């Protein structure tokens, strides 16, 4: 058996303390899965204002330190909480940077000083290790907000004996969000000017947090095997495809997992009735509840298409807007939960009025309602332009809500196309990003829905899929062990 590792996971958000998307779910579940395999696992996150709403005990630690950002110095005070009273969670506090209404911004606009905020956080991660006398074997970093940590380790901390054995893993959750800022950000970072170069942090004359993570981390991962290949192409490489191709041997695609303690129709406290693959009665109760919640006027045997999503082009929202009327004309109802760009929000609010009784929309973030939609819908649609992994389609599978997805990234890796001849498969997929392809796949799904015996068989197929974290944690541990063999 491999020795127990000291592992620090660092991210800009983590459930239940802060959340805007799937990254937070990973940070709430992966540490626990690693802990269950007998490793010393800890998590570090910013202490945002919303952290106080998480209903977890948060205790201040008598530890303070100063972090330079440009010519200014900012004080950080650590606080501590936990995941399931097992995994310590350290919260980096600074009211100037983190005591704000939003995590990254408000009203669809990023905070103008996000570069300074996450320079502060990156430096605080390493200073926290020193203050706590916790020197990890592996620091697992996530997305651009933590991308400067390996840069600091290999520059300012290069001769610190305490970190000489520390290795870094950098996980790309979404390559499109890169943390690119004006060139003079190098001055704010405190890093040597020499690092602002084509072989360093410069990216089209901007300072790039993401590029720092991609170049200076020992190994790289992303959220699905298919996405790991896609980001090495001009189409989805976002300008980083050459660098990623250069590091191809260091890049692995590992699917995200599902926390089945949180997402399980047999025990979910957020839905009106529980159910299982062997007893689906509660599924119908959940559908009735969904119809009532959204004031739909359709019969209970009407197929309901659900979406829980960020309203953005990445998620295929423009495709849904284009196809919505035709989908409803096919005899389906539609419910959506999400927030995003003002124009997308406005479209769906007007659609709810135009198609009253057949279309339900909630423009907000609501964890309970997301469970209710996933439990009560018949089909769950994820028509993304690209999708590093996606979690909602995996949640839907567990609830017997059949995914209809575009065959990209993690959607391709997690949904198996239904085969009428054999009855095998777990959902429906389409390839081309166009309304015609979406509607063709929708017609196939709705036709099968009319044969309830075949549909129930498909539901059971879906519910038997397993994307639990224990198996996925083993894959990360293999990457950690590989990283420890890397030369500094």
N, C-alpha and C positions, 0 to 999 in steps of 0.2 A: 504494500500500500504506500502511495506517495505521502510525503510528510505534510503535515498541516501547514497551510499557507496563511500569511497575513495579507489580506486583500482590502484595499480601499476603493470603493466605487464613488466617483464624483460626477455630479450632473447639475444642471441648472434647475431641475425640478424633480420631484419624487413624491409619489402617492404614499401616505395620505396628506402630506404636508403642503404640496403645491402641485398643480396640474394644469396643463393646457392640451396635452395629447398623450400619445402612446409611450413616449420616453418616460413619463412619470410612472406609468404602469410597470414598465420594466424595472425601474429603480425601487418599486415597492415589492417586487416578486423575486427577481434574480438574487438579491442579497440573502433572502431567506432560503432559497434553494441551495446556495453555496454553503450557508451555515449548517443546513441539515446534513451536509457531507463533511462536517467536522472541521471547518476552516474558521479562522479568526477573521470575521468579515465586519467591516464598518462602512458607513455611508456618510458623505459630506455634501451639504446643500446650502444655498443661501437662505437666510432667515427673512423671508418676505413678510409683509403685513398679513397676508392670507394664512400664514402658518398658524396664527393664533386661532383660526377657525377649525383646525383639524381634529379637535376633541382628543388630543393626545397630551399627556403631561410633558411639559417642557421646562427643564430646570437650567438656570444659568450656571455656567462653570466659572470659577474664579480665575479665568485666563483672559488676558488682554494682550494685544500686540499691535504695532503700527505697520501699515502697509503703504509704501510710497506709490503714488500714481502721478507721473510727471514730477512737478516740483512740489506737489502737495503730499501731505501725510495723513492717512485716514486710519482711525482706530477701529479695531475689530474686537468684539467680545463674543466668545463662544457660548452656545447653549447646547443642551443635550436632550435627546429623546430616544426613541427606540422603535423597532419593528417587532411587534408581538413579544415585547419584553425579552428579546433575544439578541437582536442586532443593534448595536449602538448607532445612533444617527446624530452627527454633529451639525449644528446650524451656525453658519457664519453671519454674525450680526453686524450691521452698520446702518443706522437709520437714514443717513443721507442717500445711500445707494439703494437700499432694499425696502424701506418703509414707505411703499407707494401703493397706489390703487391697483396697478397691474404688475405682472411679472416682467414682461418685455416691453410693454407700452400700454396705451389706452386708445380706445376708439379706432382700432385698426392701424395706429401709427406707433412705430417704435420710439422708445425714449432716445433722445439725441445723444445722451452720454452712455449708451450701452457699451461702447468700447471701454470707457473708464470703469464701468460697473464690473465687467467681466475680466479686465486686467486685475482689478482688485480681488475678485474671487479666485482667479488662477493662482495668484501669489499667496492668498490666504490659505489655499489648500495645503501648500507645502509648509507654510509657517505654522499651520495647525498641527501637522505631523510633528514638527519640532517641539511645539508647546506641550503636546500630549505625550511626547517620547514614544510615539507610535510610528515606526519606520516600516512601511509595507514592503513585502516582496514584490507585489504587483499593485500598481495604481491603474484602475480601469476607468478611462475617461470617456465622456459621452458628448458628442456633437461639439460644434465650434466654440461654445461658451467655455470649454475646458481645454481648448486646443493649444494654449500657451504653456500648459504645465510641463509637457516633455521638453519644450524649448528652454524653459528656466532650468529644468533638471540637467540639461546638457550644456548649459552656459553658466549661469550664476551659481548653481549648486554642484557643478561638475567635480569640485574638489572637496565636497562635504562627505566625510567618511560614513556618515549615518545613512546616506542614500546610495552608497556605492553598489549595493546589490539590488536596488529597486529597478524594476522594469515597468514599462508602460504599454498598455493596450489602448488604442483609440478606436471607438466605435462610431461609425457614420450612421446616424439615424435618418438623415435627409440631406443629401449632398447639395441640394439647391439653396440651403441656408448656410452661408459660409462665414459670416462675420467679417466682411470686407469693409475697411475704413480708410480714410485719407492717409497718405504716406506719412504724415507727421505723427501718426499714432505710435510709431516706433519710439518717439521721444517719451510718450506717456507710459509705455511699457517698461522703460528702463533697460531694455535689451540693447546690445551693441548695434550701432548704425550698420556695421558690416553684415548683419543678418538681414537687412533689407536689400535683398538681391534676388536674381532669378532663381538661384539655388537655395534661397531661404524663404523669407516671409513675404516677398514682393509678388503681387498677383495683378498684372495689368496696371501697374503703378499704384496699387492699393496695398495696404497692410492687411494680411489675411490670417485670422485665427485658425480657420480650417486648414490652410496649407501648413501652418505650424504643426498641427496634429498629424497630418498626413506624412510629413517629412521626418519629424523628430521622434515619433513614437516607435517603439520596437516592433510592434505588430499592429495590424489593422483588421477590424472586422466590420461587417455591415449586416443588415437585418434579414437577408435571405440569400440563398445561393444564386437565384436568378438576378437579383439586383446587383450582386457583386460583379456579375458579367456585364450588366447594362451600363454601369458607371464607368466602364473602360471604353465606351463608345462615344463618339461626338454627340449623338442624340441626347444622352442622359449624363454625360460626364461633366457638364456645367463648366467646361474649361479646364477641369482637373484630370481629364482622361489620360493624358500623356504621363503625368506623375503616377496615377494609379496603375497604369500599364507597366510602368517601370518597377512598381512595388508589387506586382501581381503575385509573386511567391510569398509575400508577407500578408496578403489579403485573404480573408476567409468570410464566407457568407453563412451566418448562423441565424436560423429563424427565431423570432421572439416566441416566448411561451405564453401560456394562459394560466392565470392563477385560478384554479378550479375551486378554491375555497371561496373566492369572490364571485366567480361566474359558473354557477351550477344550478340548473333548473330544479334539481331535487331538493335543494336547501336554500335557495335564494330568498332572503327575507323581503326583498324589494318588490316582488311580484305577488299578485293576488292569490295565485294557486301554484303549488309545486307540481312537477310532473317528471316523467322519465321516459326512456325509450320503450319500456314495457308497459307504461301506463300514461297515455297521452291525454287523458281527460282534462287535466289542468291546463294544457296548452289552449284548449278551446275557451276555458274561463279567462285566460290571459288575453285572448283575442277579443272577447266581449268587453273586457275592461278597457282595452285599447280603443275600441270603437266608441265607448262612452267617454273616455278621457279626451278624445279629439272631436267629440260631437259629430261623428260620422253618421250618415243616414243609410248606410249600405247594409245589406243582409249579412248574417254571420258567415255564410258560405262564400262571400265575395273575397277573392284573393287580395291580401293587403301587402303592399310593397313598402318596406321600411328603410329609412336611412338615418344614421347618426354620424354626423360628419362635420368637418370644417368646411365652410362654404368658400371654396377657392378653386381656381382652374386645375390645380394639381389633382383634386378629388373628382374631376370630371363633372363639375356642377354645370358648366355651360352645355354639356351634352344632355344632362338631365333636363335642363330648361328647354332645350330644343325638342326633346322627345316627350315631355310631360303630357301634353294634350293627347297624343296618340296612345300613350300607355293607358290613360284613363278611358279612352274610347274602346280599348280592348276589353274593358269590363273590370279593371282593377281599381283599387283605392290606393292612396299614397299618403304616408306620414313621414315627416322629416323633423329632426332635432339638430340644431347647429347654429353657429354664429360665423360671421366672416365679413367679406367686403360689403359695403353698404348697398351696392347695386344688386348683389345676389340676395341679400336679405330682403330688399324691396320687392324683387321679383316674386319670391315665394310667399311673402305676405299678401301680395295682390292675387297670386294664384289661389290661395286659401279662400279668398272672397269670390273669385271667379268660378271656382269649382267647389263651392260650399257643399259639405256633406260627403264629398269624395276625396278631398284633399285636406289634410291637417298639418299645421306647421307650428313649431315653437322655436322662436329665435332666442335661444339662451343656452347655457350649459347647465345640465341637470342630470346628475349621476343616476338618480332613481328612475327618471323617465327614460333614460337610455336602456336600462334593464327592462323596463316595461315594453318598449318598442321592440327590442330584440326578442323578447319572450312572446309577444302577441302577434307579430307579423308572420306572414307565410313565406315571403321572399325578402331577402336583404340585399340591397344593391350597392355595389362599390365599383363604379365605372371609371376608375382613376386613369389619368394620363400616364402617371408612373406611381409606383407604390413600393417603397423600400421593404416593407413587410405587411403592415396592416394588422390590426388586432380584431377589429369588429367582425370581420368575416369568420374568424376563429371562434369568437364568442357566439355568433349566430349558429354555427355548426352545432355547438353543444346544446343549443336550445331548439334544434330541429327546424330552424328558420333557414331556408335554403338560399345560399349565396348565389347571386348573379353578378359576375365580376368581369372586368377586363383582364385578359391573360398577360399580366405584366408583374414583374417583381415578386413579392411575397404572395400575391393573389394567385399567380401561376403555380407557386410551390405548395399552396395549402388547399386549393379547391380542385377536385377531380371531376372532370366533365362527365355528366350523366350519360350512360350508354343504354339506349332503349332495349337493345337485343339481350343484354345480359342483366340489366337492372343494377349494374354497378355504377359507382360514382357518388359524388356528394353535392354537386351543384352544376351551374351553367356558366360558360365562359364565352367571350367573344374577343376577337383580335383587333380589328380595325377600329380606330377611334372615330366612329361616325354613327349617326343616328340609325342608319339602316342596319348596321351590325348589331346594335343594342336591341332594336325592336325585333330582329330575327330571333335572337336568343330569348327575349321576353316571350315571344309567341310560343317557342318550344317549351318554356317553363309553364306557361299558362295552359297549354294543351295537356301537359302531363297532370296538372293540378285537377283537371276534370275527371281523372281516373284515380279515385281516392286510394285504392289499394296500392297502386304503383307509387303514389305520392307518399304514403305512409312508409313504404319500403325505403324510399329516398330519404325521408326524415330519419329513419333508424340508421341508415348508412352514415348520415351526417353526424348524428349524435355519438356514434362509435369512434369517430376520429379522436386522436389523442395528441394534444400539443402541450402537455404538462411540462412544467419547469425542471423536474429532476433530470430528465434525459438531456435537456438543453444545457443545464448547468454542467453536466459532464463534458459537453463539447467546449464550453468556455474554459473549464479546468485544463483541458488538453492544450488550449491556446496559451493559458498562463504558464504551463510547464514548458512549452516551446519558447516562450519569451524569456524564461529564466536561463535558457541556454544561449540566448543572444549575447554577443559581446557588447559592452557599454560603448 
